[in-house]
Amino acid sequence: MPAPPASNELSPHAVGLAPIAATVGRGFAPCWFATPIVLALIFGGATLRWVNYYAKEGPAWINNLLQQKQLIAKRKALKGPRLVIIGGSGVLFGCDAELIEKKLNIPTVNFGTHAGLGMRYLLDRGRRILKPGDTALLMLEYGAWGDQWRDSPGTFHSYVWTYDKPYIMRMGWLETPQNIWSVPYADYVDSSDGWKQFRSGEYRHLHETIPYNVATLSQNGDIHICPDVLPNFHLTELPYVLDPGREDIEAFRSFCRDAKTRSIKVLYSWCSHVKPALPAGQSLDPPKYFTDLLRETGVDVLDTPADNFYPEGWYLDSPYHLNPSARRIRTEELIRRLRPRFGLPPAPSRVKNVLLMADRDYRLTPGNLFADDPGLSVRYLWPTKLSDPRAITAGEVAELVANGVNVYTDAVASAKLLAPAGLALQEFSAGRETPAQWFARHVSNIIMLGNVPGQHIDPSWKEAVPPTVYAALASGLPTAAIFGTGRYHDILRLKTGPHFVILEAATGVLTKHKVAVPTLLRIQPMDKGYGGPRLWMTADYMDCALIPSGLCAVAIDPELGAKTDTAFFDGGPTVETWHLDRVVRAASPSTLP
């Protein structure tokens, strides 16, 4: 007979339960290993969805630029095959696509943005807008090569994580997880501020993106701005990246292969840069990998790096940012090199006309275009001798005039610089319009218009502006008006008052139509604190006009959120829109034929 169980043990037979066998299922190990992977995927997805940098103005500036440039590229595509110039801010500041289009008669897009995005991303964005039959002109900054920092905080990281997250998923099996897992922990907390900015609409940072301004882009994507800074670089080394990295070189090859497959021609022009002060005899030639890569890919190279090194004084706030006058010189040289590529005869070697740049600021006009002279020479009038063939002194200008060369300028600073050489300016041509003609040219725009207190207005203005705007202007009181033409004819905002008025609006608020960037418009006629009446007008809180008298009108392209034209009126029946002077000997100003 079996022994009874111990008093402190419970027999399963006593309660009728069968013993349980400990077993491990076949799926336990895969599940155990899959759990961290699934959690990592969930965390990665949450990171992609949550992390943003809407609270920063830098990414917003780039996004505003790209929105406008994509719309510009779309518009130009309607006119046929395009020339698309790809690069960073060196292209944005250093190339005049509007001038190229007018001189070569080919739709041209300045697709320059920010070199901090890196070469691989710049090429990717360019690839997205290119179409078969287009020509891609690459002008990549030296600093854009070697972008091995794409998974660390910086311009690329903050922009892509905010405005182009699909690109992160296309970066590859190695780079994508690196980007996701390298987000600083503090950025998860800061992202809540970004979402608040996004929901409030302040994420565009139109007030803060100073000194740059999307409202000054041309219809071709060129930036029209001249920051009030003096260059001070004193570079003593060449700017080349010595080790670009395998990924960068492969990305360049891939872009060229893809372009060839899609019947897109690729040209290359070395970017403009401050000429470094090198020891005598040191070469300006690029590293061998540069020239080998360009030769291997079959890219049509237009120039050499030495062709595009310019004196330090011709730059703005970066060794890549040419001032507007130097940009005209650089673009004219580029046009000469592009002519044979588009089936045009080479520019003549004999120079008949010379156009002088003198002020840092400059704008393209019908008077200084010289569209019928492919041999035009554009020179920078400089007070002292520079070791650059594109610079010229007053004494050298006097020699040209004496030899019968036609020399022209519309730069205000020219008169003072030329006087010591016995030269003077004589008006050669000018453009004038009535207010009605000026407004008639802007058939589908938003117009900003303001006057200073006590300004007389000619009755002919009645034909140019809406009746209520004319009545306010004719009263002599400070007046600020924003109104639309064409498809925007239903827009009208008007303020007038005895002392000063402020009228502010955004294009995205004014119109029901889709706009790329809701540019802020502000008009403030005033008569206090400025020693007399003044008119303060700004688009996007930049591109300001502060004038002592008269009326100012600014035409805005509502879709681009960009300024297309500015005119300063004196209230009379006509206004001078441009002028061009010819340089003559001061002793005989009547020699002009």
Secondary structure in CASP SS format (residue, H / E / C, confidence):
PFRMAT SS
TARGET T0000
AUTHOR 0000-0000-0000
METHOD secondary structure of the structure
MODEL  1
M C 1.00
P C 1.00
A C 1.00
P C 1.00
P C 1.00
A C 1.00
S C 1.00
N C 1.00
E C 1.00
L C 1.00
S C 1.00
P H 1.00
H H 1.00
A H 1.00
V H 1.00
G C 1.00
L C 1.00
A C 1.00
P C 1.00
I C 1.00
A C 1.00
A C 1.00
T C 1.00
V C 1.00
G C 1.00
R C 1.00
G C 1.00
F H 1.00
A H 1.00
P H 1.00
C H 1.00
W H 1.00
F H 1.00
A H 1.00
T H 1.00
P H 1.00
I H 1.00
V H 1.00
L H 1.00
A H 1.00
L H 1.00
I H 1.00
F H 1.00
G H 1.00
G H 1.00
A H 1.00
T H 1.00
L H 1.00
R H 1.00
W H 1.00
V C 1.00
N C 1.00
Y C 1.00
Y C 1.00
A C 1.00
K C 1.00
E H 1.00
G H 1.00
P H 1.00
A H 1.00
W H 1.00
I H 1.00
N H 1.00
N H 1.00
L H 1.00
L H 1.00
Q H 1.00
Q H 1.00
K H 1.00
Q H 1.00
L H 1.00
I H 1.00
A H 1.00
K H 1.00
R H 1.00
K H 1.00
A H 1.00
L C 1.00
K C 1.00
G C 1.00
P C 1.00
R C 1.00
L E 1.00
V E 1.00
I E 1.00
I E 1.00
G E 1.00
G C 1.00
S H 1.00
G H 1.00
V H 1.00
L H 1.00
F H 1.00
G H 1.00
C C 1.00
D C 1.00
A H 1.00
E H 1.00
L H 1.00
I H 1.00
E H 1.00
K H 1.00
K H 1.00
L H 1.00
N C 1.00
I C 1.00
P C 1.00
T E 1.00
V E 1.00
N E 1.00
F E 1.00
G E 1.00
T C 1.00
H C 1.00
A H 1.00
G H 1.00
L H 1.00
G C 1.00
M H 1.00
R H 1.00
Y H 1.00
L H 1.00
L H 1.00
D H 1.00
R H 1.00
G H 1.00
R H 1.00
R H 1.00
I H 1.00
L C 1.00
K C 1.00
P C 1.00
G C 1.00
D C 1.00
T E 1.00
A E 1.00
L E 1.00
L E 1.00
M C 1.00
L C 1.00
E C 1.00
Y H 1.00
G H 1.00
A H 1.00
W C 1.00
G C 1.00
D C 1.00
Q C 1.00
W C 1.00
R C 1.00
D C 1.00
S C 1.00
P C 1.00
G C 1.00
T H 1.00
F H 1.00
H H 1.00
S H 1.00
Y H 1.00
V H 1.00
W H 1.00
T H 1.00
Y H 1.00
D C 1.00
K H 1.00
P H 1.00
Y H 1.00
I H 1.00
M H 1.00
R C 1.00
M C 1.00
G C 1.00
W C 1.00
L C 1.00
E H 1.00
T H 1.00
P H 1.00
Q H 1.00
N H 1.00
I H 1.00
W H 1.00
S C 1.00
V C 1.00
P C 1.00
Y H 1.00
A H 1.00
D H 1.00
Y H 1.00
V H 1.00
D H 1.00
S H 1.00
S H 1.00
D H 1.00
G H 1.00
W H 1.00
K H 1.00
Q H 1.00
F H 1.00
R H 1.00
S H 1.00
G C 1.00
E H 1.00
Y H 1.00
R H 1.00
H C 1.00
L C 1.00
H C 1.00
E C 1.00
T C 1.00
I C 1.00
P C 1.00
Y C 1.00
N C 1.00
V H 1.00
A H 1.00
T H 1.00
L E 1.00
S C 1.00
Q C 1.00
N C 1.00
G C 1.00
D C 1.00
I E 1.00
H C 1.00
I C 1.00
C C 1.00
P C 1.00
D C 1.00
V C 1.00
L C 1.00
P C 1.00
N C 1.00
F C 1.00
H C 1.00
L C 1.00
T C 1.00
E C 1.00
L C 1.00
P C 1.00
Y C 1.00
V C 1.00
L C 1.00
D C 1.00
P C 1.00
G C 1.00
R H 1.00
E H 1.00
D H 1.00
I H 1.00
E H 1.00
A H 1.00
F H 1.00
R H 1.00
S H 1.00
F H 1.00
C H 1.00
R H 1.00
D H 1.00
A H 1.00
K H 1.00
T H 1.00
R C 1.00
S C 1.00
I C 1.00
K E 1.00
V E 1.00
L E 1.00
Y E 1.00
S C 1.00
W C 1.00
C C 1.00
S C 1.00
H E 1.00
V E 1.00
K C 1.00
P C 1.00
A C 1.00
L C 1.00
P C 1.00
A C 1.00
G C 1.00
Q C 1.00
S C 1.00
L C 1.00
D C 1.00
P C 1.00
P C 1.00
K H 1.00
Y H 1.00
F H 1.00
T H 1.00
D H 1.00
L H 1.00
L H 1.00
R H 1.00
E H 1.00
T H 1.00
G C 1.00
V C 1.00
D E 1.00
V E 1.00
L C 1.00
D C 1.00
T C 1.00
P H 1.00
A H 1.00
D H 1.00
N H 1.00
F E 1.00
Y E 1.00
P C 1.00
E H 1.00
G H 1.00
W H 1.00
Y E 1.00
L C 1.00
D C 1.00
S C 1.00
P C 1.00
Y C 1.00
H C 1.00
L E 1.00
N C 1.00
P H 1.00
S H 1.00
A H 1.00
R H 1.00
R H 1.00
I H 1.00
R H 1.00
T H 1.00
E H 1.00
E H 1.00
L H 1.00
I H 1.00
R H 1.00
R H 1.00
L H 1.00
R H 1.00
P H 1.00
R H 1.00
F H 1.00
G C 1.00
L C 1.00
P C 1.00
P C 1.00
A C 1.00
P C 1.00
S C 1.00
R C 1.00
V C 1.00
K C 1.00
N E 1.00
V E 1.00
L E 1.00
L E 1.00
M E 1.00
A C 1.00
D C 1.00
R C 1.00
D C 1.00
Y C 1.00
R C 1.00
L C 1.00
T C 1.00
P C 1.00
G C 1.00
N C 1.00
L C 1.00
F C 1.00
A C 1.00
D C 1.00
D C 1.00
P C 1.00
G C 1.00
L C 1.00
S E 1.00
V E 1.00
R E 1.00
Y E 1.00
L E 1.00
W C 1.00
P C 1.00
T C 1.00
K C 1.00
L C 1.00
S C 1.00
D C 1.00
P C 1.00
R C 1.00
A E 1.00
I E 1.00
T C 1.00
A H 1.00
G H 1.00
E H 1.00
V H 1.00
A H 1.00
E H 1.00
L H 1.00
V H 1.00
A H 1.00
N C 1.00
G C 1.00
V C 1.00
N E 1.00
V E 1.00
Y E 1.00
T E 1.00
D C 1.00
A C 1.00
V C 1.00
A C 1.00
S H 1.00
A H 1.00
K H 1.00
L H 1.00
L H 1.00
A H 1.00
P H 1.00
A H 1.00
G C 1.00
L E 1.00
A E 1.00
L E 1.00
Q E 1.00
E E 1.00
F E 1.00
S E 1.00
A E 1.00
G E 1.00
R E 1.00
E E 1.00
T C 1.00
P H 1.00
A H 1.00
Q H 1.00
W H 1.00
F H 1.00
A H 1.00
R C 1.00
H C 1.00
V C 1.00
S C 1.00
N C 1.00
I E 1.00
I E 1.00
M E 1.00
L E 1.00
G E 1.00
N E 1.00
V C 1.00
P C 1.00
G C 1.00
Q C 1.00
H C 1.00
I C 1.00
D C 1.00
P H 1.00
S H 1.00
W H 1.00
K H 1.00
E H 1.00
A C 1.00
V C 1.00
P C 1.00
P H 1.00
T H 1.00
V H 1.00
Y H 1.00
A H 1.00
A H 1.00
L H 1.00
A H 1.00
S C 1.00
G C 1.00
L C 1.00
P C 1.00
T E 1.00
A E 1.00
A E 1.00
I E 1.00
F E 1.00
G E 1.00
T C 1.00
G H 1.00
R H 1.00
Y H 1.00
H C 1.00
D C 1.00
I C 1.00
L E 1.00
R E 1.00
L E 1.00
K E 1.00
T E 1.00
G C 1.00
P C 1.00
H C 1.00
F C 1.00
V C 1.00
I C 1.00
L E 1.00
E E 1.00
A E 1.00
A E 1.00
T H 1.00
G H 1.00
V H 1.00
L H 1.00
T C 1.00
K C 1.00
H C 1.00
K C 1.00
V C 1.00
A C 1.00
V C 1.00
P C 1.00
T C 1.00
L E 1.00
L E 1.00
R E 1.00
I E 1.00
Q E 1.00
P E 1.00
M E 1.00
D C 1.00
K C 1.00
G C 1.00
Y C 1.00
G C 1.00
G C 1.00
P C 1.00
R E 1.00
L E 1.00
W E 1.00
M E 1.00
T E 1.00
A E 1.00
D C 1.00
Y C 1.00
M E 1.00
D E 1.00
C E 1.00
A E 1.00
L E 1.00
I E 1.00
P C 1.00
S C 1.00
G C 1.00
L E 1.00
C E 1.00
A E 1.00
V E 1.00
A E 1.00
I E 1.00
D E 1.00
P C 1.00
E C 1.00
L C 1.00
G C 1.00
A E 1.00
K E 1.00
T E 1.00
D E 1.00
T E 1.00
A E 1.00
F E 1.00
F E 1.00
D C 1.00
G C 1.00
G C 1.00
P C 1.00
T C 1.00
V E 1.00
E E 1.00
T E 1.00
W E 1.00
H E 1.00
L E 1.00
D E 1.00
R E 1.00
V E 1.00
V E 1.00
R E 1.00
A C 1.00
A C 1.00
S C 1.00
P H 1.00
S H 1.00
T H 1.00
L C 1.00
P C 1.00
END
